[in-house]
């Protein structure tokens, strides 16, 4: 059983830089009141974020950080499971996620997702959906059990009945079966390969038995032909090596020199163009101004003409210089292209040389194999015996591989049978069938306490069948919001009872968020209060409500949230 002890948070939603802390196991029932926007439902968002990394309501993670302080959001949840004490710490800006057991932090996984999975599967035994089915009934962002898709409904029930282990086993079995199929495929390949080896070995035995001097002669002819080819390619390699060496002489130096000259020419061009702009600017000044802007004296006409004439002469010389630089740049680019062509030729000849070496290596291997075959053929009658011995070894390998395949096929047949049992229609369905009558009985009991007299039944696929006193058939969507809420409440208390029976996801905590404020009438409120009064000892119920005056005397404890200078605070 999970016994929640406390939760505290700061810089979270509307809460400031001082921790707000709630003792979750202090009172059997606690009424939480406050004006709209005072921070009442922050408890649910903090609890959900602390345990599962996402809030109860549909709020973006970065929006959880207080918008005034804009950093340092912290949520800490403390609880006991059996004899162990746990603490979960999550922060935003900076991001942090820690799980502490008995004051020692559990080693973090490389991936946050795996660390969260460890928390849900090994400690809480609850996921986000299951938590909100047995711990929380809220009016915002809560999806009632009857509005969940079929797969999610099944997941909730599997968590409650603690039979998700069969899903894990089925997953592991599928992985094992996948590996088994790969092993069978590989074994079939090995068998076929061994058969081919046997055939080749038999053929080889026939060949070495039947070969005569003519066959040996043919092999020697092939060796001579390969040797001649090797000689031709080696001669070609000598020519290629000489050509490569000659082309490479000073190539790097030429490249560096040409590139350096090109860079200098580019620098000259930029410098000349800058001087041209300066000359044009000077000429434009004397052309557009009659007086000196500095001393305000009139500029003489002959002085203007002299300066403008000088500027034009400079401009002509500079343009000629730019043209000469451009011509030299074109020439050097042409030279660089020539050098690139030479380098490409070197690469081409190098590739050809490498290709020749590869072919030479292949031909040498062929020659080696042929010489070995000739050696075997010309040796005295040991080759046939050794070949036969090798054939027997290959045959034994094939027989043992076939035996191994039969073992794999037998294991596969067992896995198929086990897979059928672990499917949703197998063991899990049998377990669920045993609990369905209990579930339906509890649901109908709670519905009667809530003054909703219908016959409600869930089938093995968790689809509802609802009949009135007059045996008229309905479904969940047919009812009013108040009637739907009665069904949701009945399911919530039923799941808590089932969790307690299985001791799988049992917890002391129950939070009702504005449940009394929504669609329940006066009788519904009274009946729900009666149910809460009958909860098992050790339960801690928190009721978030706007109806503080009406509900104040119905619960043992009361706390109030209020706003002080835009920050939510707690008055106990």
N, C-alpha and C positions, 0 to 999 in steps of 0.2 A: 504493500500500500504506500502511496505517496502522501506524505503529510507536509503540506506547505506551511512554513513558519513565518516568513516575512517577505516583503518586497519593498524596495526603495528605488527612487529615481531622482535625477536632477537634470536641468537643461533639456528636459524632454517635453515636447509640445509646449504647453503654456507654463510649465514649471521652471523656476529660476535656478540660480547656482547653489541653492541650499537643498539638501536631500529632503524629499517627502517620503516618510517611511510608514508602512502599515504592518501591524502584527496580524498575520492571517489566521492564527490559531488562538487568538485571545478570547473571542466570544462566540457562542453558538450561532448568534444571529446579529448582524450589524446592518443598520440602515444608513445609506450614504445619500445625503441631500446636498442641494446647492442650486444656484441659479443656472440658467443656460449659459454654457461657455465657461463655467467656473472650474471645470476639470474633473468632473465626476467620473466620466468614462475613461479618463486617462489610465485608471487602474487596469482596465481590460487591455488597452493598447500596450502598456508597460509589461504586463504579465505575458501577453502573447509574444511581444518582441523579445523579452528576456529568454523565453523558453524556445521559441521557434524562429527568431530572426525576422519576423514580420508582424506588423500590428494587427489588432483585431479589426479595425476599420480599414477601408480602402484608402490608405495614405501612403504616398511615396516615402521611401526611407529617408531621404534628405529633408523632407518636410517634418520629420519627427524631431529634428534639432530645433530648439527654441530659437525663434526668428530674431529675438533681441540679442541674446548672447552669441548665437550662431556657431557654437562649438561646445565640446565637452559634454555631450549627452551621455548619461550613464544609467543603466538599469541593472539592478542586482536582485536575484531571486534566491531565497534560501529554503531548503526543504530536506526532509529525511525520507530515506527509503530503507525500511528494515532498520538495521543497526548503523547504517552509514549516513553521514551528514553531507549534503551537497550544497554548493553555491555556484550559481551561473552568473557571469559578469559579461555584459555586452556594452560597448561604447561606440559612439559615432563622432567622427572628427576629434581625435583619431579613431579608426575602426579597430575594435578588439573583441575577441570572443574567447572566454576562458571557462573551463569546467573544473571546479575544485571538489575533491572528495576527501573528507576528514582533514581539511586544511592543507592538502597537497594537490597541486594542479596536475590534472591528467595531461599527459603528453599530447600535444596538438598534432593532428594530421597535417600533411602537406596541403590538403585541400579543405577549405571551410565546409564544403558540402559533405565530405566524409566525416568530419568532426561532428557536424549536426546529426548525421545519420547515426553515429555512435550514441549520441545523447538520446535520440528518440527510441532506438531499438534496444539499447542495453541498460538504460537508466530509467527514462520516463515510461517506456513501453506504450507510448502514445505518439501519434503524429498530430499535425495541426488540425485536421478534420475531426479525428477522434476526440481530441481535447475539447473542441467546441460542441461536441455532442453530449459529453457527460459532465462538463465543468461549467460551461457558459451557455446561457440563453439570453441573447441580446437583440435589441431592436435594430441595430445598425450593422451592416456587413455580415450578418449571421445567416447561414444557409441551413434551414431546418432539414432534418433527416429526410423528410418526405419530398424535399425539393432537390436532393442530391441525385445525380445520375446513378444508374444501377451499379456500376463498378465501384463508385465511391461508397455507396451504401454497404456493399459487400466488404469493402476494406474496413469500414468502421466496425462491423460485426466481427470480422476476423480479429481485429485488435482487441475487442471486448472479450471474446472467447479464447484469446491467446492461441489461436490456431494459424497465425500468419507463418508459424514455423513450417507448416506444410507448403506454403507458397515458396518459402526460401528453399525447402528441400526440392520442390519441383523445379525451381530455377537451377539449383545445383545439379539436379538430375539431367536437365536439358543440356547443361554445359558438358556433363560427363558423357551423355549420349552423343553430343556433337563430336567430342574427342574420340569416342568409340567408333563412330562412323568413319572418321578420318583414319583411325587405326585399321579398320576393316578395308577401306579403300587402299591404304598403303600396303596392307598385307596381300590383297589381291594383285596389286602391282608387283610385289615381291615374288608371288607365286608365278605370275606370267613371265617375269624376268628370269626366274630360275628354270622354267620350262624352256625358254628361249636359249638359256645357257646350256641346258641338257642337249637340245637339238644341235646347237653349235658344236658342243663337245663331241657328240656322236659323229657329226659331219667331219670334225677335225680328225677323229680317229680313223674314219674311212679314208680321208685325204692322205694322212701320213702312211696308211697301209698301202694305198693304191699308187701313191706317187712314184714315178720312175725318174730315170736320169734326165728325160726330156723336160719334166716339170722343173727339176732343179736348174736345168739349162735356161728355161724361160725366166726363172727368178733372177738368175745371174744377168740375163739380158736387161731385165727391168732395173737391176742395180746399176748396170753400166749406163743406161739411159738417164737414170736419176743423177748419177755422178756427173755425167756430161752437162746436164742442166745446171747442176750446182756450180760447176766450173765456169759456165757462161755467166751466171749471175754474179759470181765472185769477181770475174773480170769487169763486169759492168759496174760493180760496187767500187772497184779501184778507180775507174774513170770518174764515177760520180763523186767519190771522196776528193779526188784532185780538183774537180770543178768547184765543189763546195768550198774547199780551202782557198782556191784562187779568188772566188767571188767574195769571200769573207774578209780578205785582206783589207784592212783599213776601213771596212764598211761602217763600223760604229763611229769611228773618228769623223768620217765624212758626214754621217748623219748629224753628229753633234755640231760640227762646223756650220753645216747648212742651216740647222735650226737656229743656232746663235746669230748667224747673219740675218736670217728672216726676222728674228725678234728685234735686232738693232734697227732694221729698216722700218719695222712697224713703229718703233719708238721715234725715229726721225720723222716719219709721216705725221704722227700725232703732234710732235713739236712744231713742224712747219705749219700745220693747219692751225695750231694755236696762235702762231705768229701772224698768220694771215688774218685771223679774227681780230687780233690786236691792231693791225695796220688799218683794217676796214673801219674799226671803231674810231681810230684817230682821225681818219679821213672824213668820217661821217660827222665827227665833232666840229671840224673846221668848216664843213659844208653847211651845217645847220646853225652855227652860232656866229653872231656878229661881235659880241663882247665876251670878255673872259668872265666866267661865272665866279672866279675866285677874287680877282682884283677889280672887276666891273669895268675895266678899261676896254676901249674899242680895239678889236683885232684888225691890224692893217691888212689891206687887200693883198699886197704883195707877199706878206707873211703867210696869209692863208693859202695863196696859190703855191707858194714855195713848199709849205708842209704837205699840201694835197698832191703836188707833183712827186715829192719824195716818197709819199705813201704809195702812190700808184707804181712807182719804180720798184719799191720793195715788194709790192703785191705780185708784180710780174715775175720777179726773181724767185719769190717763194713758190709760186704756182709751177714754175719750171722745175724747181727742186722737188716738189711733190710728184710731178710727172716722172722725173728721173727715178725717184724712190719707188713709185708704182711699177715702173718698167723693171727695175732691179728685183722687186718683190716677185713679179711674175716669173722672172728668170729663175729665181731661187726656188720658187714653188715647183717649177718644171724640173729643177734638179732634184728636189725632194721626191717627186713622183718617180723619177728615174731610179733613185736609190730604193724606193719602195718596190719597184718592179724587180730590182735585183734581189731584194730580200725575199720577195714572193717566189722568185726562181730558186733561191736557196732552199726555202721551205719545201718547194715541189720536189727538188732533187733529194732532200733529206727524207721525205715521205717515200719516194721511190726506193731509196737505199734501205729504209726500214722494211718496206714491203718485200724486197729481195731477201733480206735476212730472215723474215718470217717464212718465206717459201723455202729457203735453204734449210731452216730448222725442221720444217715439215718433211722435206725430202730425206733429210738425214734420219729422221725417225722411221720413215718408210724403209730406208735401206737397212737400218738396224733390225727392224722386224723381219725383213726378208732374209737377212743373214742368220737370224736366230732360227727361222723356219728351216733354212738349208742345213744348219747345224743339227737340228732335231732329225731331219730326214736322213742325213748321212751317218748319224750316230748308230751304234749297234742297238739291238731291239729293246732299249730301255724306254724309248719314247712312248710306245704303245701301252706299256704297263703303267707308266706314270699318268698318261692321259686317261686310262681306264680307272685308275685310282681316284683321280680328280673328278671323273664322272660320277663315281659312287658317292663321293663327298657332296657333290652338288645335289644328287638325288636324295640323300639323307636330309640336307638342308630344306629341300622342297617338301619332304614328308613332314618334318617338324613344323614348318611354316603353315602347312595345311592343318595340322593339329591345333596350332595356335589360333588359326582363323575360326575353327570350330568352337574353341573356347570363347572367342570374342562374340560369335553369333549367339552362343548360349547366354552370355552376359547381357547381350542386347535384348534377347527375349525377356529376361528378368526385368530389365529396365523399362521395357514397353509395358509390362504388367504393373510395375511400380508407378509408372507415369500415369496410367489410367486411374490408379488409386489416388494420386496426388492432384489430379485435375480438380477444377471447381466442382465437378459433378461426382467426385469420389469421396474420400474420407471427410473433407471439409463439409460437404453437403450432409453426410450422415450425422456429423457433430451438430451442425446447424439444425437438422431435423429434430434432434433430441431437445434442443433448447427452444425451438419455435413455440411449442405449446406453453412453456413457461413465460416466454416473452409476451405472447398474445394475452395470456392470463393477466400478467402484470399491467400491460397497457390498458386492458379493459377495466381492471380494478381502479387504476388511477383516473380513467375517464369517468367512471361512476362517482368517484369522490369529487371530481370537478363538475358534477351535475351534467354530464354529457352522455346520455344513455343511447349508445349505438354499439353494434357488434363490430369490432375492429380486428382484422386479422392480416398478418403478413405471410406471404407464401415463401417458398425456398429461394425465389429470385428477389425477395423483399419488395414485391409489388403488393399494394394494399387492396383489401376487399372490405368494404364498409357497408353495413346494412342497418337500416333503422328498425324500430320496433315492428313496423309493418312490413319488414323484409324488403323494403325498397333498397336498391343497390346505388351506392355513391362512390365517388373517389375523393381524394384529398382536396382537389381543386374545386369541388362542388360546394364547399362550405364557406361561410363567412370568415372574416379575419379573426374574430373572437373564437369561433369554433376551431379554426386551424391552430390558434395558439393553445387551446386546450389539448389538441392532439400533440403539438410540439412538446408541451409540458409533460404529458403522459409518457411520451417517448424518452424525454430527458431523464425522468425519474426511473423509468424502466432500465435504461442503459446503466444508470448508476447502480441499481440493484444487481443487474447481471454482472457488472464489473466487480462488485463486492463478492458475489457468489464465486466467481472465478479467481478473485484476488489478482486479476491481471492488470487492470487499469484503475483500481480503486483509489479514491482520493478523499481527503477531508473537505476539499474546497468546492463551493458552488456559488456562482455569481449570476444574479438575475439583473440584467440591464434594462430598466424601464419596462419590465414585464408587467408590473402592476399599473403602469401608466397608459398602456396601449388599448388593447381590444377587450380586456376582461371586464365584465360587469361586476356589480357589488357582490353577488353570490360567488362569482368566479374568484374574486379576491379573497373572500372568506375561506373558500374551499382550498385555494392554493396555500393560504396561511396554515390551515389544518395539516396539509401534507408536510409543510416545512417543519411543523411542530413534531411530526412523527419520525423525522429523519433520525438515523442511528446516532448514538452518542459519539462525540468526537467530530461531528460535522461542523463546519464553519461556513455559514451562509452570508453572503453580502448582497444586499438589495439596493440597487441604484434607482432612485425615484425622485420625481418632482412633487409627489404627494406626501411630503413630510408630515404635514399636520394630520392627515388621515391615518398614516401608518406608524406614527411615532411610538404609540403605546403597544404595538404588536411585536416589537423586537427588543432584545436585551440591550443592545448598544446602538449608539448613534454617532456618526461623524459628519462633519460639514466641510465642503470645499467652498472657498470664496476667492474673489479676485482682489489683490492689493497691488496697485500700481502696475497693472497688466500682467502680474504673475499669479498663478494659482497657488493657494496655500491651504493648509489643512487645519481645521479646528476639531479636536477630539472631544 
